Amino acid sequence: MTLAPERITLRVELRLDRGWHSICELSDLTPGRGAAALLPNGEQVALFLDRAGRTYAIANRDPFTGAYVLSRGLLGSAAGRPFVASPLLKQRFDLETGRCLDDDEVTIRAYTTRTL
């Protein structure tokens, strides 16, 4: 009798105010692209998986336009910092801190992620 290999499912979780919250399976994310997710409190987050396998999560709302589009932005890096560029006006947001790289007065929420 031969047993089928066990399938390992990795989950992406975000740290929220009340602990860790499971968002999706890692296999749901495509390296180099974003995905939007709805949190239990109704907020939208933009999730990203970079080509090195690191996950990031930031608020999905572009503060310059009010549109929920950051999950559709382009990934890049500047001075070793990963960012997403908004698909609308092209402002860049640091994926680790949420800081706008083009306007020091603007920051969006960045979430701590983990994969289990």
HUSUL-V348234 format. One record per residue. PHI is phi in radians with two decimals (NA if undefined). OMEGA is omega in whole degrees, 0 to 359 (NA if undefined). D_LAST is the distance of its C-alpha to the last C-alpha in Angstrom with 1 decimal. Layout:
phi->[PHI;PHI]
omega->[OMEGA;OMEGA]
d_last->[D_LAST;D_LAST]
//
This chain:
phi->[NA;-1.86;-1.62;-1.22;-1.08;-1.28;-1.51;-1.69;-1.90;-1.70;-1.94;-1.70;-2.16;-1.99;-1.52;-1.92;-0.97;-1.87;1.95;-1.50;-2.24;-1.27;-1.87;-2.85;-1.43;-1.00;-1.18;-1.31;-1.70;-1.85;-0.96;1.52;-2.27;-1.83;-2.53;-1.72;-2.44;-1.81;-1.46;-1.00;-1.50;1.62;-1.31;-1.78;-2.13;-1.86;-1.83;-2.38;-2.16;-1.42;-1.24;-1.60;1.61;-1.49;-1.85;-2.44;-2.54;-2.39;-1.03;-1.49;-1.44;-1.31;-1.20;-1.47;-2.06;1.45;-1.48;-1.56;-2.34;-1.08;-1.13;-1.72;-1.34;-1.67;-1.46;-2.83;-2.56;-2.40;0.92;1.37;-1.78;-1.29;-2.49;-2.11;-1.72;-1.01;-1.25;-1.63;-1.84;1.27;-1.11;-1.81;-2.10;-1.11;-1.29;-1.61;-2.02;1.44;-1.22;-1.33;-1.35;-1.91;-2.69;-1.07;-1.54;-2.01;-2.45;-1.98;-1.24;-1.99;-1.92;-1.37;-2.06;-2.62;-2.14;-2.16]
omega->[180;178;177;178;181;179;179;179;177;180;174;180;176;174;177;183;183;177;183;180;179;183;183;172;179;181;176;183;178;179;179;180;180;176;178;177;179;179;180;180;178;178;175;174;174;180;180;173;180;184;176;177;178;178;179;175;177;174;182;184;175;184;181;182;184;181;179;189;186;178;179;182;180;178;177;175;177;182;178;180;177;178;169;176;180;179;182;184;173;174;183;181;178;183;180;185;184;182;175;181;183;180;185;182;185;176;173;182;173;182;172;180;170;179;181;NA]
d_last->[30.7;27.7;24.2;22.1;19.0;15.9;13.7;10.0;8.3;5.2;5.3;6.7;7.8;11.1;12.9;16.1;19.1;18.1;14.5;11.2;11.6;9.6;11.4;10.9;9.4;9.0;12.2;14.0;14.4;17.2;17.4;20.2;20.4;19.4;18.6;19.6;18.0;19.8;18.6;20.1;22.8;24.0;22.9;21.7;19.1;19.0;15.6;15.9;14.4;16.8;18.1;16.5;13.0;12.5;11.7;14.3;15.6;19.2;21.8;23.1;26.7;29.0;31.1;34.1;34.6;32.7;31.1;27.5;27.0;24.8;22.1;25.0;25.8;26.0;23.6;25.3;25.6;28.5;29.2;25.7;24.1;22.0;23.6;24.2;27.8;28.9;30.4;33.4;34.9;32.7;31.7;28.7;25.9;23.8;20.1;19.2;22.0;23.4;26.8;29.3;30.5;33.8;34.7;34.0;34.7;31.8;28.2;25.6;22.5;19.4;16.0;13.4;10.1;6.6;3.8;0.0]
//
